[in-house]
Amino acid sequence: MIRALVLIFGLVTHAAQADTLRLAVTTSFHNSGLSDVLLPAIKADIDLDVQLLVVGTGQALRLGEAGDVDAILVHSKSAEEAFVAAGYGTHRREIMYNDFVILGPDTDPAKIEDQSTAEGSLRAIAAVQAIFISRGDNSGTHKKERALWQNAGLDPATHGDWYKEVGAGMGASLNTASGLNGYILSDRASWLNFGNPGQLAILFAGDPELFNQYAYIPVDAARHPHINADAAARLEAWLTSPAAQTLIDGYMIAGQTLFTFNASPTSP
């Protein structure tokens, strides 16, 4: 009788787990507002409750490494590929993209609107030592910013007080940039959904270097047997479906599309 009860309890626990998935997502994705559109549709279409852990890309990858989430949705390709190569994720599946933009005070003291590249814009900011806000949190946006400084031949470690690392998510960093009237690198979706722009405006965009791809990675159950691999597979199938494409491509703010769906039809 006790054995039967234990078996029944195990089946009930598994059934409850099968309806819930823990997904680590970036603050930029969450700040865009897209999750408010996707999560109810996921629940309605595949009866899956997705619990979001909203962190930077670096922290999301660490949560995956520890088996604290079932899957991750992030935007730093080199870090994602290293995560999969190390055996923490089963594969990397591209889902959608947008772009990064450089924001700054509408007076544009560094004149970055006159630049032709993102690296040129950063060099112009450094030349006049205009305030620049860095997320400083090892997120995908922070990794991109650091790569752009490197490509510009500049090291943030040598910058003066005008370069301010805040160690915060996208929304909090945008608030700091707005309050200090400084420059900042942001994903376009977070900016369009931001409610406190102050004197900030998009001053530079369009460089191919600012392409921003989001990818989905299921955590490998071979390394962490407790993770909900079935739910991760179900969510991946939905995120790459026509239903997801319609919602992602149709999500707009002030008449502007925030993301473009580009998922491949089959898993790699």
C-alpha positions in Angstrom: 0.0 0.0 0.0 2.8 2.4 1.0 4.7 1.5 -2.2 1.6 2.2 -4.3 1.1 5.6 -2.6 4.8 6.5 -3.3 4.3 5.5 -6.9 1.1 7.6 -7.2 2.8 10.6 -5.5 5.7 10.3 -8.0 3.3 10.2 -11.0 1.4 13.3 -9.7 4.7 15.1 -9.0 5.9 14.3 -12.5 2.6 15.4 -14.1 2.7 18.7 -12.2 6.3 19.2 -13.3 5.5 18.4 -16.9 3.2 21.5 -17.0 5.8 23.9 -15.8 9.1 25.1 -17.3 11.7 27.3 -15.8 13.2 29.6 -18.5 16.0 32.0 -17.9 15.6 35.1 -20.2 17.5 38.3 -20.6 16.3 41.6 -19.0 16.2 43.1 -22.5 13.8 40.4 -23.7 11.6 40.9 -20.7 11.7 44.7 -20.8 10.5 44.6 -24.4 7.1 43.4 -23.2 7.0 40.5 -25.6 6.8 37.9 -22.8 3.5 39.4 -21.8 2.2 38.5 -25.3 3.9 35.1 -25.7 3.3 33.5 -22.3 -0.5 33.5 -22.3 -0.4 32.1 -25.9 2.0 29.3 -24.8 -0.4 28.4 -21.9 -3.4 28.4 -24.2 -1.8 26.5 -27.1 0.3 23.8 -25.3 -0.9 24.1 -21.6 2.6 25.0 -20.4 3.3 27.4 -17.5 6.6 29.2 -18.3 8.2 30.6 -15.2 10.7 33.4 -16.2 14.0 34.0 -14.4 14.9 37.5 -15.7 18.7 38.0 -15.6 21.6 39.0 -17.8 22.9 36.5 -20.4 25.9 35.7 -18.2 23.7 34.8 -15.2 21.3 32.9 -17.5 24.1 30.7 -18.7 25.3 30.1 -15.1 21.8 29.1 -14.2 21.8 26.6 -17.1 25.2 25.3 -16.1 23.9 24.6 -12.5 20.7 23.0 -13.8 18.6 25.6 -12.1 16.5 26.2 -15.2 15.2 23.9 -18.0 16.1 26.2 -20.9 17.5 29.7 -21.7 16.7 32.4 -24.2 19.6 34.8 -24.6 21.6 36.9 -27.1 25.3 36.4 -27.1 26.3 33.9 -29.8 29.9 33.1 -28.8 28.9 32.5 -25.2 25.9 30.4 -26.3 28.1 28.2 -28.5 30.6 27.7 -25.7 27.7 26.7 -23.4 26.6 24.0 -25.8 30.2 22.9 -26.6 30.8 22.4 -22.9 27.8 20.0 -22.7 25.5 22.2 -20.7 23.0 22.7 -23.6 21.8 20.2 -26.2 21.8 22.7 -29.1 21.3 26.3 -30.0 18.2 27.3 -31.9 17.9 30.8 -33.3 14.4 32.3 -32.8 14.3 36.0 -33.6 16.4 39.1 -33.9 16.4 42.9 -33.6 19.2 45.3 -33.4 21.2 47.4 -30.9 21.1 51.2 -31.0 23.3 53.9 -29.4 21.2 56.4 -27.5 22.3 59.7 -26.2 21.2 63.3 -25.4 19.4 64.8 -28.3 22.0 67.6 -28.3 24.6 64.9 -29.2 27.8 66.5 -27.8 29.9 63.7 -29.4 28.3 64.2 -32.8 27.9 60.4 -33.3 25.1 61.0 -35.8 27.8 62.0 -38.2 29.6 58.6 -37.8 29.4 55.7 -40.2 30.2 52.9 -37.8 29.4 51.9 -34.3 33.1 51.9 -33.4 33.5 55.4 -34.8 30.6 56.5 -32.6 32.3 55.1 -29.5 35.6 56.7 -30.4 33.8 60.1 -30.8 32.2 59.6 -27.4 35.6 58.8 -25.8 37.2 61.8 -27.6 35.0 64.3 -25.8 34.6 62.1 -22.7 30.9 62.4 -22.7 29.0 60.4 -20.1 28.5 56.8 -21.2 26.5 54.3 -19.2 27.5 50.7 -19.3 25.4 47.9 -18.0 28.5 46.3 -16.5 26.7 43.1 -15.7 28.1 40.5 -18.1 24.8 40.5 -20.1 24.5 40.0 -23.8 24.3 43.8 -24.2 27.3 44.3 -22.0 29.3 41.7 -24.0 28.4 43.5 -27.2 29.3 46.8 -25.9 32.7 45.5 -24.7 33.3 44.0 -28.1 32.5 47.3 -29.8 35.0 49.1 -27.6 37.6 46.5 -28.4 37.0 46.9 -32.1 37.3 50.6 -31.7 40.8 50.1 -30.3 39.7 51.3 -26.8 39.8 49.7 -23.4 37.0 50.7 -20.9 39.4 49.9 -18.1 41.4 53.0 -19.1 38.3 55.3 -19.4 37.8 58.0 -16.8 34.9 58.9 -14.6 32.8 59.7 -17.7 32.4 55.9 -18.2 30.0 54.5 -15.6 29.3 50.8 -15.1 26.0 50.4 -13.2 25.9 46.6 -12.9 22.2 46.5 -13.6 19.6 45.3 -16.1 18.5 47.1 -19.3 15.6 49.1 -17.7 17.6 50.3 -14.7 20.6 51.2 -17.0 18.3 53.2 -19.3 16.9 55.0 -16.3 20.5 55.9 -15.3 21.3 57.1 -18.8 18.1 59.2 -18.8 18.9 60.7 -15.4 22.5 61.6 -16.3 21.7 62.5 -19.9 24.4 60.1 -21.1 25.1 57.8 -24.0 24.2 54.1 -23.8 24.0 50.9 -25.9 20.5 49.4 -25.9 18.5 46.8 -27.8 15.9 48.6 -29.8 13.0 46.6 -28.2 13.8 47.7 -24.7 14.2 51.3 -25.8 10.9 51.4 -27.6 9.1 50.0 -24.5 11.0 52.3 -22.2 8.8 54.8 -20.3 11.3 57.4 -19.1 13.3 58.7 -22.2 14.0 62.2 -20.8 16.3 63.9 -23.4 17.5 60.6 -24.9 17.1 59.7 -28.6 18.4 57.1 -31.0 21.6 58.8 -32.4 23.2 55.8 -34.2 21.8 52.6 -35.7 22.1 50.5 -38.8 25.6 49.2 -38.6 25.6 45.4 -39.3 27.8 45.0 -36.2 24.7 45.9 -34.2 22.7 42.9 -35.3 21.1 41.2 -32.2 20.2 37.5 -32.5 18.2 35.7 -29.8 18.5 32.0 -29.4 16.9 29.2 -27.4 18.9 26.5 -25.7 17.5 23.5 -23.8 19.6 22.5 -20.8 21.1 19.0 -21.3 19.2 16.4 -19.3 22.3 14.1 -19.6 24.1 16.4 -17.3 21.1 17.4 -15.1 18.5 14.6 -15.1 16.0 16.5 -13.0 15.4 19.2 -15.6 12.1 19.1 -17.6 13.4 18.1 -21.0 10.0 17.2 -22.3 8.6 20.7 -21.6 11.8 22.3 -23.1 11.2 20.4 -26.3 7.5 21.4 -26.3 8.4 25.0 -25.8 11.0 24.9 -28.6 8.4 23.4 -31.0 6.0 26.3 -30.2 8.6 29.0 -30.4 9.5 27.9 -33.9 5.9 27.5 -35.0 3.7 29.7 -37.3 1.7 30.7 -34.2 4.9 32.1 -32.6 6.0 33.8 -35.8 2.6 35.6 -36.1 2.9 37.0 -32.5 6.6 37.9 -32.7 6.4 39.6 -36.1 3.2 41.3 -35.1 4.4 42.7 -31.8 4.7 46.5 -32.3 5.0 49.6 -30.2 4.2 53.0 -31.7 3.9 51.4 -35.1 7.4 49.9 -35.0 8.2 46.2 -35.1 10.4 45.1 -32.2 11.5 41.6 -33.3 11.7 39.7 -36.5 11.1 35.9 -36.4 13.9 33.9 -38.1 13.7 30.4 -36.6 14.7 27.5 -38.8 11.9 24.9 -39.4 14.0 22.0 -38.0 16.2 21.7 -34.9 20.0 21.6 -35.6 
